[in-house]
Amino acid sequence: MNASVERVRDALAELIKAALVSDDGKSLRYRESARAALDALAADPPAAESLRMEGAWTLAVQAAEAPELRPEEGRVNLTLPRHCPFALDEILAASFDIDAAVERIAKSASTG
């Protein structure tokens, strides 16, 4: 895996974790971590041709759904979408809204 994919995966995983947890304090920490990762990405953006957002999203879902994180989950029973709900240029934009992104992930998921 190349470094660009890893960086995008890490940022997306923090957004997913924020959508999965029911504890507001933990969700806020994941949102802050996502903001830091996205700011770092925007400061040194990856070349669009160096990654596929779908691949980064799949890896991010796997990271966010790691067994050790399951006890923290509980907001809703989510089946996360297979396709990334964000484009690279969208997550790199200064106007990218973390809270709206977390809600978008939660709403785009199937609930059980």
CYANA upper distance limits for C-alpha pairs under 8 A (distance plus 0.5 A):
  1 MET  CA      5 VAL  CA      7.08
  1 MET  CA      6 GLU  CA      7.42
  2 ASN  CA      6 GLU  CA      6.95
  3 ALA  CA      7 ARG  CA      6.67
  4 SER  CA      8 VAL  CA      6.79
  4 SER  CA     46 PRO  CA      6.07
  4 SER  CA     47 ALA  CA      8.41
  4 SER  CA     50 SER  CA      7.28
  4 SER  CA     51 LEU  CA      7.06
  5 VAL  CA      9 ARG  CA      6.38
  5 VAL  CA     50 SER  CA      8.25
  5 VAL  CA     51 LEU  CA      6.18
  5 VAL  CA     52 ARG  CA      8.10
  5 VAL  CA     55 GLY  CA      8.36
  5 VAL  CA     56 ALA  CA      6.11
  6 GLU  CA     10 ASP  CA      6.56
  6 GLU  CA     56 ALA  CA      7.81
  7 ARG  CA     11 ALA  CA      6.92
  7 ARG  CA     37 ALA  CA      7.97
  7 ARG  CA     41 LEU  CA      7.71
  8 VAL  CA     12 LEU  CA      6.65
  8 VAL  CA     41 LEU  CA      8.03
  8 VAL  CA     56 ALA  CA      6.75
  9 ARG  CA     13 ALA  CA      6.43
  9 ARG  CA     56 ALA  CA      5.28
  9 ARG  CA     57 TRP  CA      6.75
  9 ARG  CA     59 LEU  CA      6.64
  9 ARG  CA     60 ALA  CA      5.26
 10 ASP  CA     14 GLU  CA      6.93
 10 ASP  CA     34 ALA  CA      8.48
 10 ASP  CA     37 ALA  CA      7.80
 10 ASP  CA     60 ALA  CA      6.95
 11 ALA  CA     15 LEU  CA      7.15
 11 ALA  CA     33 SER  CA      8.25
 11 ALA  CA     34 ALA  CA      5.57
 11 ALA  CA     35 ARG  CA      8.33
 11 ALA  CA     37 ALA  CA      5.72
 11 ALA  CA     38 LEU  CA      6.55
 12 LEU  CA     16 ILE  CA      6.75
 12 LEU  CA     34 ALA  CA      7.70
 12 LEU  CA     56 ALA  CA      8.37
 12 LEU  CA     57 TRP  CA      7.20
 12 LEU  CA     60 ALA  CA      6.23
 13 ALA  CA     17 LYS  CA      6.58
 13 ALA  CA     57 TRP  CA      8.41
 13 ALA  CA     60 ALA  CA      4.89
 13 ALA  CA     61 VAL  CA      6.77
 13 ALA  CA     63 ALA  CA      6.77
 13 ALA  CA     64 ALA  CA      5.76
 14 GLU  CA     18 ALA  CA      6.71
 14 GLU  CA     30 TYR  CA      5.78
 14 GLU  CA     31 ARG  CA      7.13
 14 GLU  CA     33 SER  CA      6.98
 14 GLU  CA     34 ALA  CA      5.58
 14 GLU  CA     64 ALA  CA      7.76
 15 LEU  CA     19 ALA  CA      6.93
 15 LEU  CA     30 TYR  CA      7.21
 15 LEU  CA     31 ARG  CA      6.74
 15 LEU  CA     34 ALA  CA      6.42
 15 LEU  CA     98 ILE  CA      8.08
 15 LEU  CA    101 ALA  CA      7.79
 15 LEU  CA    102 VAL  CA      6.28
 15 LEU  CA    105 ILE  CA      8.49
 16 ILE  CA     20 LEU  CA      6.73
 16 ILE  CA     60 ALA  CA      8.14
 16 ILE  CA     61 VAL  CA      7.48
 16 ILE  CA     64 ALA  CA      6.72
 16 ILE  CA    102 VAL  CA      7.38
 16 ILE  CA    105 ILE  CA      7.34
 17 LYS  CA     21 VAL  CA      6.77
 17 LYS  CA     27 SER  CA      7.74
 17 LYS  CA     30 TYR  CA      6.97
 17 LYS  CA     64 ALA  CA      5.98
 17 LYS  CA     65 GLU  CA      8.44
 18 ALA  CA     26 LYS  CA      7.84
 18 ALA  CA     27 SER  CA      4.84
 18 ALA  CA     28 LEU  CA      7.57
 18 ALA  CA     29 ARG  CA      8.44
 18 ALA  CA     30 TYR  CA      5.71
 18 ALA  CA     31 ARG  CA      6.50
 18 ALA  CA    102 VAL  CA      6.91
 19 ALA  CA     27 SER  CA      7.67
 19 ALA  CA     75 ARG  CA      7.94
 19 ALA  CA    102 VAL  CA      5.70
 19 ALA  CA    103 GLU  CA      7.28
 19 ALA  CA    105 ILE  CA      7.01
 19 ALA  CA    106 ALA  CA      6.08
 20 LEU  CA     72 GLU  CA      8.40
 20 LEU  CA     73 GLU  CA      5.66
 20 LEU  CA     74 GLY  CA      6.95
 20 LEU  CA     75 ARG  CA      6.23
 20 LEU  CA     76 VAL  CA      7.43
 20 LEU  CA     78 LEU  CA      7.90
 20 LEU  CA    106 ALA  CA      8.02
 21 VAL  CA     26 LYS  CA      7.52
 21 VAL  CA     27 SER  CA      6.54
 21 VAL  CA     72 GLU  CA      6.09
 21 VAL  CA     73 GLU  CA      4.78
 21 VAL  CA     74 GLY  CA      6.00
 21 VAL  CA     75 ARG  CA      5.84
 22 SER  CA     26 LYS  CA      8.50
 22 SER  CA     27 SER  CA      7.74
 22 SER  CA     72 GLU  CA      7.86
 22 SER  CA     73 GLU  CA      6.78
 22 SER  CA     74 GLY  CA      5.65
 22 SER  CA     75 ARG  CA      4.60
 22 SER  CA     76 VAL  CA      8.36
 23 ASP  CA     27 SER  CA      6.64
 23 ASP  CA     72 GLU  CA      8.18
 23 ASP  CA     75 ARG  CA      8.40
 24 ASP  CA     28 LEU  CA      6.55
 25 GLY  CA     29 ARG  CA      6.87
 26 LYS  CA     30 TYR  CA      6.77
 27 SER  CA     31 ARG  CA      6.63
 28 LEU  CA     32 GLU  CA      6.63
 29 ARG  CA     33 SER  CA      6.64
 30 TYR  CA     34 ALA  CA      6.56
 31 ARG  CA     35 ARG  CA      6.65
 31 ARG  CA     98 ILE  CA      7.09
 31 ARG  CA     99 ASP  CA      8.06
 32 GLU  CA     36 ALA  CA      6.79
 33 SER  CA     37 ALA  CA      6.73
 34 ALA  CA     38 LEU  CA      6.49
 34 ALA  CA     98 ILE  CA      8.22
 35 ARG  CA     39 ASP  CA      6.46
 35 ARG  CA     98 ILE  CA      7.54
 36 ALA  CA     40 ALA  CA      6.72
 37 ALA  CA     41 LEU  CA      6.73
 38 LEU  CA     42 ALA  CA      6.60
 38 LEU  CA     91 ILE  CA      7.44
 38 LEU  CA     92 LEU  CA      7.09
 39 ASP  CA     43 ALA  CA      6.65
 39 ASP  CA     92 LEU  CA      8.18
 40 ALA  CA     44 ASP  CA      6.81
 40 ALA  CA     45 PRO  CA      8.47
 41 LEU  CA     45 PRO  CA      5.44
 41 LEU  CA     46 PRO  CA      7.60
 41 LEU  CA     92 LEU  CA      7.25
 42 ALA  CA     92 LEU  CA      5.51
 42 ALA  CA     93 ALA  CA      7.82
 42 ALA  CA     94 ALA  CA      8.46
 45 PRO  CA     92 LEU  CA      7.92
 46 PRO  CA     50 SER  CA      7.38
 46 PRO  CA     51 LEU  CA      8.41
 47 ALA  CA     51 LEU  CA      7.92
 48 ALA  CA     52 ARG  CA      8.19
 48 ALA  CA     88 LEU  CA      7.73
 51 LEU  CA     55 GLY  CA      8.21
 51 LEU  CA     56 ALA  CA      8.04
 52 ARG  CA     56 ALA  CA      6.90
 53 MET  CA     57 TRP  CA      6.43
 53 MET  CA     84 CYS  CA      6.92
 53 MET  CA     86 PHE  CA      8.47
 53 MET  CA     87 ALA  CA      7.49
 53 MET  CA     88 LEU  CA      7.38
 54 GLU  CA     58 THR  CA      6.67
 54 GLU  CA     82 ARG  CA      8.44
 54 GLU  CA     83 HIS  CA      6.35
 54 GLU  CA     84 CYS  CA      5.95
 55 GLY  CA     59 LEU  CA      6.80
 56 ALA  CA     60 ALA  CA      6.54
 57 TRP  CA     61 VAL  CA      6.64
 57 TRP  CA     83 HIS  CA      7.72
 57 TRP  CA     84 CYS  CA      5.95
 58 THR  CA     62 GLN  CA      6.87
 58 THR  CA     82 ARG  CA      7.64
 58 THR  CA     83 HIS  CA      8.44
 58 THR  CA     84 CYS  CA      8.43
 59 LEU  CA     63 ALA  CA      6.72
 60 ALA  CA     64 ALA  CA      6.55
 61 VAL  CA     65 GLU  CA      6.50
 61 VAL  CA     80 LEU  CA      7.97
 62 GLN  CA     66 ALA  CA      6.78
 64 ALA  CA     69 LEU  CA      7.72
 65 GLU  CA     69 LEU  CA      7.04
 65 GLU  CA     70 ARG  CA      7.19
 66 ALA  CA     70 ARG  CA      7.31
 69 LEU  CA     73 GLU  CA      7.47
 76 VAL  CA    111 THR  CA      7.14
 76 VAL  CA    112 GLY  CA      8.39
 77 ASN  CA    110 SER  CA      8.42
 77 ASN  CA    111 THR  CA      5.88
 77 ASN  CA    112 GLY  CA      5.96
 78 LEU  CA    106 ALA  CA      7.91
 78 LEU  CA    109 ALA  CA      6.10
 78 LEU  CA    110 SER  CA      6.17
 78 LEU  CA    111 THR  CA      5.61
 78 LEU  CA    112 GLY  CA      7.33
 79 THR  CA    109 ALA  CA      5.83
 79 THR  CA    110 SER  CA      5.50
 79 THR  CA    111 THR  CA      6.98
 79 THR  CA    112 GLY  CA      8.36
 80 LEU  CA    105 ILE  CA      7.96
 80 LEU  CA    106 ALA  CA      8.43
 80 LEU  CA    108 SER  CA      7.69
 80 LEU  CA    109 ALA  CA      5.10
 80 LEU  CA    110 SER  CA      7.12
 81 PRO  CA     85 PRO  CA      8.33
 81 PRO  CA    108 SER  CA      6.95
 81 PRO  CA    109 ALA  CA      6.09
 81 PRO  CA    110 SER  CA      8.10
 85 PRO  CA    104 ARG  CA      8.40
 85 PRO  CA    105 ILE  CA      7.82
 86 PHE  CA     90 GLU  CA      6.79
 86 PHE  CA     91 ILE  CA      7.22
 87 ALA  CA     91 ILE  CA      7.09
 88 LEU  CA     92 LEU  CA      6.81
 89 ASP  CA     93 ALA  CA      6.69
 90 GLU  CA     96 PHE  CA      7.08
 91 ILE  CA     96 PHE  CA      6.39
 92 LEU  CA     96 PHE  CA      7.66
 96 PHE  CA    101 ALA  CA      8.44
 97 ASP  CA    101 ALA  CA      6.61
 98 ILE  CA    102 VAL  CA      6.71
 99 ASP  CA    103 GLU  CA      6.83
100 ALA  CA    104 ARG  CA      6.50
101 ALA  CA    105 ILE  CA      6.73
102 VAL  CA    106 ALA  CA      6.83
103 GLU  CA    107 LYS  CA      6.48
104 ARG  CA    108 SER  CA      6.40
105 ILE  CA    109 ALA  CA      6.82
